Amino acid sequence: MVYESVTDGEKLCRFIEHDLLANSRWEALASCFKYTGRQLELTDFFRQLTIVNLAGRLVIGGSSLAKQMDISDPQFQMAFMSFLRDNLEIPYYQIDETYRFALRAVKASQEQISKSLARKIKNWAKIHHKYCYMCGDSLDFHDSESHCAYTCEHIWPRSYGGNSIEDNLLPACQSCNSHKKGHFATWAMPAIQSLIMGFEPSSQRLQEIEGCHKFALHYRIAQKLAERKNLTLKQAFLKLGHWTEVRITRLDDVADFFNLENYQL
């Protein structure tokens, strides 16, 4: 997950990956997948799940405490630090820094999009981006009940510390925002391990793949693009464009998540 981070949730994940988990031996995990033909992919899958799961526990746990007491209350810090100390195996010398990163992400999760920024994003979308950044459907800027109704979507979700800032917002249709993207903070969060369809499934079967899996395919390549070009996720999604029809990458292998694509660079 090495790309240009713009939200406090992403920065928390980067801290977890490069500081808390700095000594993790992911190559040892890769050896467990020796006979899968998916060593690199599965290792990355479990690595990202570990990072985001911990980030989610920190942000959502902190947000739960914030409902019981004010964040500025010393009791909040005591309760949160107790959670870090007693429930997570974080070294004592990293607890203070973990708390600082987590606290910023908790505060970000409570941010609302300002009215002025919401207007700015919507006006930009009406002129420059009239379609959903995920599925590509034309956005309906008038009927809020339509499945194509315009929404201002957090790329990195608020519940995982996504700030309500311009660099973390893109126009999306109501359907993708609520049903396909949901609260996923990375491509590894949907149940991608269940997407196995055998050899050469029909075009119809490929297009029947669930929206959350289509989003995961799209997100994975956007993340790779961001890492390769040192872009933000927003820049990567804009460069990538919306997803296309799902295709098999290698016809001589079973069609599972890691043998499918739905992008056109």
Residue pairs with C-beta under 8 A, 6 or more apart in sequence:
1 10
1 13
1 14
1 17
1 48
1 51
1 186
1 223
1 227
2 14
2 227
3 223
3 226
3 227
3 230
3 231
3 232
3 233
3 236
4 226
4 230
4 231
4 232
4 235
5 11
5 13
5 14
5 232
6 156
6 163
6 165
6 167
6 168
6 232
6 233
6 234
7 108
7 156
7 161
7 162
7 163
7 165
7 167
7 168
8 101
8 104
8 105
8 107
8 108
8 161
8 163
9 55
9 59
9 105
9 108
9 109
9 156
9 157
9 160
9 161
9 162
9 163
9 185
10 156
10 161
10 162
10 233
11 101
11 104
11 105
12 55
12 58
12 59
12 101
12 102
12 104
12 105
12 161
13 51
13 52
13 55
13 185
15 97
15 98
15 101
16 51
16 54
16 55
17 47
17 51
19 94
19 97
20 54
20 90
20 94
20 98
21 50
21 51
24 47
26 43
26 47
27 43
29 43
29 46
29 47
30 39
30 40
30 42
30 43
33 39
33 42
33 43
36 42
37 253
38 256
38 258
41 258
44 188
45 188
45 192
45 193
46 188
48 186
48 187
48 188
49 188
49 189
52 160
52 185
52 186
52 188
52 189
54 88
55 105
55 160
55 161
55 185
56 159
56 160
56 185
57 88
58 98
58 102
58 105
58 106
59 102
59 105
59 106
59 109
59 159
59 160
59 161
60 109
60 159
60 160
61 80
61 83
62 80
62 102
62 103
62 105
62 106
63 106
63 109
63 110
63 159
65 76
65 79
65 80
65 83
66 76
66 106
66 110
69 75
69 76
69 79
70 76
71 103
71 106
71 107
77 99
80 99
80 102
80 103
81 95
81 99
84 90
84 95
84 98
84 99
84 102
85 92
85 95
90 98
104 161
105 160
105 161
106 161
108 158
108 161
108 162
108 163
108 164
109 158
109 159
109 160
109 161
109 162
111 158
111 163
111 164
112 164
113 121
113 152
113 164
113 169
114 164
117 164
117 165
117 166
117 169
118 152
120 166
121 152
121 166
121 169
121 171
122 141
122 150
122 152
122 171
125 139
125 141
125 150
125 171
126 141
129 170
129 171
130 138
130 139
131 137
131 138
131 139
131 171
131 242
132 139
132 148
132 171
132 172
132 173
132 176
132 242
133 153
133 170
133 171
133 172
133 237
133 238
133 242
134 172
134 173
134 176
134 180
134 181
134 214
134 215
134 218
134 242
134 243
135 173
135 175
135 176
135 180
135 211
135 214
135 242
135 243
136 241
136 242
136 243
137 148
137 173
137 175
138 148
139 148
139 149
139 150
139 171
139 173
140 146
140 148
140 149
140 150
140 173
141 150
143 149
144 174
146 174
147 173
147 174
147 175
148 173
148 174
148 175
149 173
149 174
150 171
150 173
150 174
151 171
151 172
151 173
151 174
151 177
152 169
152 170
152 171
152 172
153 169
153 170
153 171
153 172
153 176
153 177
153 181
154 162
154 164
154 168
154 169
155 162
155 168
155 169
155 170
155 233
155 234
155 237
156 162
156 168
156 185
156 233
157 183
157 184
157 185
158 164
159 183
160 183
160 185
162 168
162 185
167 232
167 234
168 233
168 234
169 234
170 234
170 237
170 238
172 181
175 211
176 211
176 215
179 211
179 212
180 211
180 212
180 214
180 215
181 212
181 215
182 212
184 190
184 212
184 215
184 216
184 219
186 219
186 223
187 215
187 216
187 217
187 219
187 220
187 223
188 216
189 216
190 212
190 213
190 215
190 216
191 212
192 213
192 216
192 257
193 257
195 209
195 213
195 256
195 257
195 260
196 254
196 255
196 256
196 257
197 205
197 206
197 254
197 255
197 256
198 254
198 255
199 251
199 253
199 254
199 255
200 248
200 251
200 255
201 248
201 255
203 245
206 245
206 246
206 247
206 248
206 255
206 260
207 245
207 246
209 246
209 260
213 257
214 243
214 246
214 262
215 243
216 257
217 243
217 246
217 257
217 260
217 261
217 262
217 263
218 240
218 242
218 243
218 262
218 263
221 240
221 261
221 263
221 265
222 233
222 236
222 237
222 240
223 233
223 236
225 231
225 236
225 239
225 240
225 265
226 232
226 233
226 235
226 236
229 236
229 239
231 239
240 263
240 265
241 263
241 264
243 262
243 263
244 262
244 263
244 264
245 262
246 260
246 261
246 262
247 260
247 261
247 262
248 255
248 259
248 260
249 259
249 260
249 261
250 259
253 259
